[in-house]
Amino acid sequence: MSLQVPLETGAKVPLGCAGAVMLHRNVYTEIGSWDTTFFLDYEDGDISMRLWQHGWECRIEPNALVYHAVGASNHKTINKVHSSVGRKRYVWAISNKLAVILKTFTEFRMVLYPLLLWGHHVLGDLIKCRFENLALDVAAGWLTLRRAPSFYRYRITHRDSNRSRPGQDFFKAWASQLDQ
């Protein structure tokens, strides 16, 4: 399925791009600002879902120009841990996907989804004998467990918005619009 986003000024889109998003200060404060527990990747999905939970919409401005050197640092080394940015990004991308779900999804069966998603990564790498990636998958699981207290605090603090507009409904709403 090909997804074409209309490039009309003011068209609604499900997610803003973190490299080019603009928010009014009062909205930024209302939704709780950027989640500082995120390192690269999916922070835009997190903030877009929180915007949606508070009744805001993401819109595009096709005449805005932004230069973003996507992936420019992936092959550089992080001196403190002697690891590449790309490896760290792989681990955090998995953990951040899980974080968005654990922070905002409410149905019990939906909260089990992160375990299945993580298990899919682990099993896929195990079957294909990609042991280096398997080690990174385990690191992502461990990282997610270490971040769990912050997800729990978020759930407690934002209980009302999670109940009124649970995270899983964000995806259902956009899926129904794509079907039209």
C-alpha positions as CSV (number, residue, x, y, z in Angstrom):
1,M,0.0,0.0,0.0
2,S,1.4,3.4,-1.0
3,L,0.7,6.2,1.4
4,Q,0.7,9.7,-0.2
5,V,0.5,12.7,2.1
6,P,-1.2,15.7,0.5
7,L,1.0,18.7,0.3
8,E,-1.6,21.2,0.9
9,T,-1.1,24.0,3.4
10,G,-2.8,23.0,6.7
11,A,-3.4,19.4,5.7
12,K,-3.6,17.1,8.8
13,V,-0.9,14.5,9.3
14,P,-0.6,11.9,12.0
15,L,2.9,12.8,13.1
16,G,5.1,15.8,13.1
17,C,8.8,15.3,12.2
18,A,11.0,16.0,15.2
19,G,13.6,17.7,12.9
20,A,11.1,20.2,11.7
21,V,8.2,20.5,14.2
22,M,7.1,23.9,15.5
23,L,4.8,24.2,18.6
24,H,3.3,27.2,20.4
25,R,4.9,27.6,23.8
26,N,1.6,27.1,25.7
27,V,0.9,23.9,23.8
28,Y,4.4,22.7,24.5
29,T,3.9,23.3,28.2
30,E,0.4,21.8,28.2
31,I,1.5,18.4,26.8
32,G,4.6,18.2,29.0
33,S,7.4,19.1,26.5
34,W,9.8,16.6,24.9
35,D,10.4,13.4,26.9
36,T,14.0,13.7,27.8
37,T,14.3,9.9,28.3
38,F,14.3,9.5,24.5
39,F,17.6,9.3,22.5
40,L,16.8,9.8,18.8
41,D,14.0,8.2,17.0
42,Y,10.3,8.1,17.9
43,E,10.3,11.2,20.1
44,D,8.2,12.8,17.4
45,G,5.7,9.9,17.6
46,D,5.6,10.3,21.3
47,I,5.0,14.1,21.2
48,S,2.5,13.8,18.3
49,M,0.5,11.2,20.3
50,R,0.5,13.5,23.3
51,L,-0.7,16.4,21.1
52,W,-3.5,14.2,19.9
53,Q,-4.4,13.2,23.4
54,H,-4.8,16.9,24.3
55,G,-7.0,17.6,21.3
56,W,-4.3,19.2,19.1
57,E,-3.6,18.3,15.5
58,C,-0.4,18.1,13.4
59,R,-0.6,20.1,10.2
60,I,1.9,20.6,7.4
61,E,3.3,23.7,5.8
62,P,4.8,22.6,2.5
63,N,6.5,25.9,1.9
64,A,8.7,25.6,5.0
65,L,12.2,24.5,4.3
66,V,14.3,22.5,6.8
67,Y,17.7,21.0,6.3
68,H,18.2,17.9,8.4
69,A,21.3,15.7,7.9
70,V,19.5,12.4,8.6
71,G,21.9,9.7,9.8
72,A,25.0,11.9,9.3
73,S,26.4,10.7,12.7
74,N,25.5,7.0,12.6
75,H,29.0,5.9,11.8
76,K,30.7,8.1,14.4
77,T,32.0,6.6,17.7
78,I,30.8,7.6,21.1
79,N,34.1,7.9,23.1
80,K,32.8,7.1,26.6
81,V,31.3,3.7,25.6
82,H,33.4,3.0,22.5
83,S,30.3,2.3,20.4
84,S,28.9,3.7,17.2
85,V,26.0,6.1,17.2
86,G,24.3,3.6,14.8
87,R,24.4,0.9,17.5
88,K,23.1,3.2,20.2
89,R,20.4,4.4,17.8
90,Y,19.3,0.7,17.1
91,V,19.0,0.0,20.8
92,W,17.1,3.2,21.5
93,A,14.8,2.9,18.5
94,I,13.5,-0.4,19.8
95,S,13.2,0.9,23.4
96,N,11.5,4.1,22.2
97,K,8.9,2.2,20.2
98,L,8.1,0.2,23.4
99,A,8.1,3.4,25.4
100,V,5.4,5.1,23.4
101,I,3.2,2.0,23.8
102,L,3.9,1.5,27.5
103,K,3.3,5.2,28.3
104,T,0.0,5.7,26.4
105,F,-1.8,2.4,25.6
106,T,-4.5,1.4,28.1
107,E,-6.0,-2.0,27.2
108,F,-4.2,-4.8,28.9
109,R,-3.8,-6.8,25.7
110,M,-2.3,-3.7,24.1
111,V,0.2,-3.3,26.9
112,L,1.4,-6.8,26.1
113,Y,2.2,-5.6,22.5
114,P,5.7,-4.3,23.5
115,L,6.7,-7.8,24.7
116,L,5.6,-9.3,21.4
117,L,7.4,-6.5,19.4
118,W,10.6,-7.0,21.3
119,G,10.3,-10.8,21.1
120,H,9.9,-10.4,17.3
121,H,13.2,-8.6,17.1
122,V,14.9,-11.2,19.3
123,L,13.5,-14.2,17.6
124,G,14.1,-12.8,14.1
125,D,17.8,-12.2,14.9
126,L,18.1,-15.6,16.6
127,I,16.7,-17.4,13.6
128,K,18.8,-15.5,11.1
129,C,21.9,-16.0,13.4
130,R,22.5,-12.3,13.7
131,F,24.1,-12.6,17.1
132,E,25.4,-9.0,17.1
133,N,21.9,-7.7,16.6
134,L,20.6,-10.2,19.1
135,A,22.9,-8.7,21.7
136,L,21.6,-5.2,20.8
137,D,18.0,-6.5,21.1
138,V,18.7,-7.7,24.6
139,A,20.3,-4.4,25.4
140,A,17.1,-2.7,24.2
141,G,15.0,-4.9,26.5
142,W,17.2,-4.1,29.4
143,L,17.2,-0.4,28.6
144,T,13.4,-0.4,28.4
145,L,13.2,-2.1,31.8
146,R,15.5,0.5,33.3
147,R,13.3,3.3,31.9
148,A,10.0,1.6,33.1
149,P,9.8,3.8,36.3
150,S,9.6,6.9,34.1
151,F,6.8,5.3,32.0
152,Y,4.9,4.5,35.2
153,R,5.3,8.1,36.5
154,Y,4.0,9.4,33.1
155,R,1.0,7.0,33.3
156,I,0.1,8.3,36.8
157,T,0.6,11.9,35.9
158,H,-1.4,11.7,32.6
159,R,-4.0,9.2,33.7
160,D,-6.9,11.4,32.6
161,S,-5.6,12.0,29.0
162,N,-4.7,8.3,28.7
163,R,-8.2,7.3,29.7
164,S,-10.0,9.9,27.6
165,R,-7.9,9.3,24.5
166,P,-5.9,6.1,24.9
167,G,-2.8,5.7,22.7
168,Q,-4.2,2.7,20.7
169,D,-7.1,4.9,19.5
170,F,-4.5,7.3,17.9
171,F,-3.6,4.5,15.5
172,K,-7.2,3.3,15.0
173,A,-8.3,6.9,14.1
174,W,-5.6,7.3,11.4
175,A,-6.1,3.8,10.1
176,S,-9.8,4.6,9.6
177,Q,-8.9,7.8,7.7
178,L,-6.6,5.8,5.4
179,D,-9.4,3.4,4.6
180,Q,-11.7,6.2,3.3
